[in-house]
Structures are given as structure tokens and as C-alpha cells.
């Protein structure tokens, strides 16, 4: 039988790179066991929600078209999401195209002219800047007379509670909390930290609506932001919650009155959640959610492995290989544009789709600098699949995430290291 090292060498990964990875892996077994325990807990939670909602074969294969009235698969799936996230209601639709769309939908559904949106966690993800109007854009919240303020994090990455207390005013209608770091090198926030922040804000203003951008965070911990006071929890189905099978879609889970508003915003006043055909994607949505805890566990193992690899080589990694994990993203500060490009090209070379393609930085819509993205994915843009990306600007950090299986994540990380070694950026 062909040796495993020979199979890696056939993909272009030299023996010294493989052995370096194995050395790192030896110290990660306990971490991996902890990740598996959380995955088992979340698997039982998802399976229980599906059973309680009485998911049946008709939910998977009923093909609704047109208006989509009486779509059992869609309606039951939203019950399942509400159960998983312990909320009153949920909106889970293929008509929600991505995470940014889901967030824009939630903001536009709740905020009205004269309201203010507050971010107590600093700058939001790049694509939300145009949604809010931080960077002028047609249809932004700013064009509708909705103002925005933010409170920067303290130097150690924690919340500036004094600054938040000063920022909350009579006009503060909604607080938005981004769980993941985005294209920043701050720590991602734990569910516990988010809960403390929500409790603090609610004490200042009990009627304020707290929305959490949960992208990249689902099933990383046993609890979700909705378990600790979030009024709306928002995410993308081509990230964690879709388990790699959802071809499109997003979700919003939360208070029924707020979810109803989101339904009206998505479709039309007077129609709301009653319309919106599922168009034959329900099996992928259900099965993806069912697989999500295990898929997320594989991605987390890959993130911990990447941290261990690049930490050993002297790079700053966020989080490091021993810190607790609150999303699937691993940031590595490579310090040079050449390092970012080599890393991403290695990830692309390990992909099952488009492995022969060479990623190049380009001016992507919604970003303020050129961005390089590596993602040879079964679903275009799916960042629960093996992927890496980063803006071409200091500190030249790359953001690695995903891997539908742990072993594929491992392959991708080793290939990134191989490409870095070929370019003389690292020396093994």
C-alpha cells in the first residue's frame, strides 16, 4: 500500500514539511478532544431540534415554486433553527444571498429614520461599511437618515464600558456586535463576553435591540449569542450553519416581532414570511445543518493546527495555539504581501476544485483595498470550505478558515507552508 507520506509528496508537499506538521500535531491531541466534545454536544442539540420539530421526508423533497405558500419544508426548518438557537422565531431563506445581505436585511427591517445604530466593538466588517454608510453607497442606512456611532475597543481588545455608557443615547435603537474579528487582528469574542456586553447595554437602556453578527461562530461553543440575551442572531448558510451543503442562504433567529419585521423587509409589507418558495434546496439546508457541528469541529482543528504551525515559525497568530476558540478563523500576521500571496496560493493548490488556478489580489466590491482570496470550493464563496483571504495592506495578515473535513484542512495548511518554503519566506 502507498505510504501516506508518498501521497502527500505526490501533491507537492515535501517530507520535511509533512514531518514539521506531525511534530506540531503531537501536542494538539488534548485540544482536539475538547473540540470533539463540543461537537458532540451540538450534534445532540441539532438532532433533538429536528426530532422535536418532526422533520419528515416531505420536508426534504416538497418542491414549492411561485409564491411559496404552505411550504412545509421551509416552515419546519425555521422551527428547527428557532429550537437550535432557543429563540421565538427564525427566518431561514435561500432568498437571503449571503451574510452581509442577512445583516443588511436585519438592520433595514428594524431601524427607522432618526434612529441610531451603535457598534460597541469598533469597526464592523468591510462590507458593512457601505451598508451603514461609513463609506457612501446608494441605499445605505445613512441615506435614510439613520446615524451610526462606534466605540473602539481598549488596547487589550476588551470592551470600553465607560465609552459605551457615554455613547448610548435616547436615539440608540440598536446595538450591533460582531462576534468574529473580520479583517482585524483583534480577538474574536466568546459567547460569555457577548452576554456580559448585552447585559451592560440593556442595563443602560432596557429597550435597546441587540443584534449579533454570528458569522463564523455557530457551533464553536455550546451556547450561541441568542442564549445570552441577543435579540437577533444573524449568519450565513455558506459558512458554519450550512455545513458545506447549503448552496446559498442566510438566517436570522430571534424575537418573533423582530423576525416578522425581517420577513416584511425580505418580501413585502403584508406578505412577510408567508411567501418565498424554497425552490428545491431544503434537503441541502437540513442535511447541512445536521452535519454542521462535525464540519465546524474539523475546521476548528485546522485553525488550531495552523496556529501551532505558524506560531512555531515565529509569526504572530490570533488566536494562538493554546487560547480558547470563539470562531473558525485563524489570523496569521505574515508581515509582507509576498507572504500573504504565497499562503493563499498554497491553500488554492490543495483545493478539490480549481486547484490549478493561481489566485491574484484584485479590487473586490465592498472592500477598501485589493484582496486576495483562495477558495476552490464546491459552493462559490463558501468559507466553511477550505479557504484563505486577506487585504493587501499592513500588517499583511492572512485569514484562514474552513475545511469540510479535518484531514483536508490539514492538507491545505501543509500546502500553504510548502508554498511559503518554496518562496524562501520560511526556512524549515
Number of C-alpha atoms within 10 A of each C-alpha: 3 6 8 10 13 13 11 17 14 10 12 15 20 17 13 11 17 20 13 15 20 13 12 16 16 9 13 16 11 10 17 18 12 11 20 19 13 18 23 15 14 23 19 13 18 23 16 15 22 22 11 12 17 14 18 13 10 13 19 20 15 18 17 19 14 10 13 17 13 13 21 21 27 28 17 18 26 21 25 27 27 24 21 21 24 18 20 17 23 31 26 28 26 22 17 21 16 21 26 21 21 26 28 17 21 24 20 20 18 17 20 15 12 13 19 22 22 24 20 26 25 19 20 22 17 19 17 20 18 19 24 23 19 18 16 14 15 10 12 20 26 21 14 15 14 20 21 18 17 19 21 17 18 13 9 8 15 14 20 17 16 9 15 22 16 10 16 23 13 10 14 21 21 22 24 22 24 22 23 24 22 21 17 18 20 19 19 23 21 20 22 16 16 22 19 14 22 25 17 15 21 16 12 15 16 10 12 19 23 23 27 25 24 26 26 27 26 26 26 24 20 15 18 24 29 26 16 17 21 25 23 26 27 27 28 30 30 28 30 34 32 28 26 29 26 26 19 24 24 27 24 33 29 25 19 17 12 21 24 19 19 24 27 19 19 24 15 13 10 9 15 17 24 16 19 23 21 24 17 16 23 23 18 18 28 26 16 22 28 22 20 27 27 23 26 34 28 26 31 28 26 30 31 24 28 29 27 21 23 21 16 14 12 10 14 18 23 24 22 20 22 11 11 13 23 22 28 32 28 28 29 26 19 22 16 15 18 14 22 27 27 22 28 30 26 25 30 28 25 27 25 14 14 15 18 13 14 13 20 13 18 13 13 13 11 15 16 15 16 15 18 21 24 30 29 23 22 15 17 12 18 26 28 29 30 30 25 27 25 26 24 22 14 11 15 19 27 29 28 29 26 33 30 24 18 22 14 20 29 24 24 28 26 28 29 27 27 24 23 22 17 12 12 11 14 15 10 10
